[in-house]
Each structure stands twice: as structure tokens, then as C-alpha cells.
Amino acid sequence: MIRQLGDAKLLKDYYHNLAKVGEFFRHRSSHPTTEEFDKEKVSLILNSLIILLRDLF
């Protein structure tokens, strides 16, 4: 979805960066890793998604 929004030029610089935060952590969480997602990382992901959803949709 992020790629489709970017291709459609619907994500401006600020929103594109927020979307990349979510994409980065989605990728990290879906593949086996020893990285732990602490409260700060989870908060960053959720806040980025909240802002995107609030402003874009």
C-alpha cells in the first residue's frame, strides 16, 4: 500500500518518511530477528500510522 500511494504521488515528503518508518519496522518484525521491540519503537510505529491515517484518509 505504501508503494502504491507513493507511485500515485499521494505521499508528500513528510508523509513518505512516516510511511517508511512503518515499512521498515514491518519488515523487521515479519522476519526472524533477535531485535526486541520496546515501548519506544512500538510507539514510533503506531504514531506514524495514526498520523498517516488521520491526514491522508
C-alpha positions in Angstrom: 0.0 0.0 0.0 2.8 2.4 0.8 4.4 1.8 -2.6 1.1 2.3 -4.3 0.5 5.6 -2.5 4.0 6.8 -3.4 3.6 5.8 -7.0 0.3 7.7 -7.2 2.2 10.8 -5.8 -0.2 10.8 -2.8 2.6 10.9 -0.2 4.5 14.1 0.1 8.0 14.2 1.7 6.8 14.3 5.3 4.2 11.5 4.9 6.5 9.4 2.7 9.1 9.4 5.6 6.4 8.4 8.1 5.3 5.6 5.8 8.9 4.4 5.5 9.1 4.2 9.3 6.2 1.8 9.3 7.5 -0.1 6.3 11.0 -0.5 8.0 9.6 -1.9 11.2 7.0 -4.1 9.4 9.9 -5.7 7.5 11.9 -6.1 10.7 9.1 -7.7 12.6 8.0 -10.1 9.9 11.4 -11.8 9.6 13.2 -13.7 12.3 15.4 -11.4 14.3 16.8 -11.1 17.8 15.8 -7.4 17.9 13.3 -6.6 20.6 10.6 -4.0 20.0 10.5 -1.9 23.1 7.8 0.6 24.0 9.7 3.4 22.2 9.8 1.6 18.9 6.2 0.5 19.1 5.2 4.0 19.9 7.1 5.3 16.9 5.4 2.9 14.6 1.9 3.5 15.9 2.2 7.2 16.0 3.4 7.3 12.4 0.5 5.2 11.3 -2.0 7.3 13.3 -0.7 10.5 11.6 -0.8 8.9 8.1 -4.4 7.6 8.6 -5.6 10.8 10.2 -4.2 13.1 7.5 -4.4 11.0 4.3 -7.7 9.2 4.7 
